[in-house]
């Protein structure tokens, strides 16, 4: 899967994740806003490295995380399964918790935390 499709999947996953915590209307504008922000974060993160491919994802890094291969046709479904399972177990969200981590060359790369997601979505919803 190419980076653009991976970032789109991450965008939808982030919106789904946050919609489980707060109820809000998902619009095309919100999806585009989140996608643009995640893409900017990724481009800024990769500006200092030569290889910018996303190889794997780490989902919900609390005590342990689920590592998912991005070359999976069911990536969105797998991410949402991890999220639902986490909440089903009664686990709570730590504001500094990594929700999605992007692996670059099979090494941990950019992390997207609950606080970052909250700030991005709340900024959009308040404007």
BELKAPE-V272249 format. One record per backbone hydrogen bond with DSSP energy under -0.5 kcal/mol. NH is the residue of the N-H (numbers start at 1). CO is the residue of the C=O. If there is no record, write none. Layout:
BEGIN
{{NH;CO} {NH;CO}}
END
This chain:
BEGIN
{{6;2} {7;3} {8;4} {9;5} {10;6} {11;7} {12;8} {13;9} {14;10} {15;11} {16;12} {17;13} {18;14} {19;15} {20;16} {20;17} {21;17} {21;18} {22;18} {27;25} {31;27} {32;28} {33;29} {34;30} {35;31} {36;32} {37;33} {38;34} {39;35} {40;36} {41;37} {42;38} {43;39} {44;40} {45;41} {46;42} {47;43} {47;44} {48;45} {49;46} {52;50} {55;53} {55;103} {56;103} {57;68} {58;101} {59;57} {59;66} {60;99} {61;98} {62;60} {62;64} {66;59} {67;65} {68;57} {68;66} {70;55} {72;70} {75;72} {78;74} {79;75} {80;76} {81;77} {82;78} {83;79} {84;80} {85;81} {86;82} {87;83} {88;84} {89;85} {90;87} {91;86} {94;92} {97;94} {98;61} {99;97} {99;112} {100;112} {101;58} {102;110} {103;56} {103;101} {104;107} {107;104} {109;102} {112;100} {113;111} {114;97} {115;95} {117;113} {118;114} {119;115} {120;116} {121;117} {122;118} {123;119} {124;120} {125;121} {126;122} {127;123} {127;124}}
END
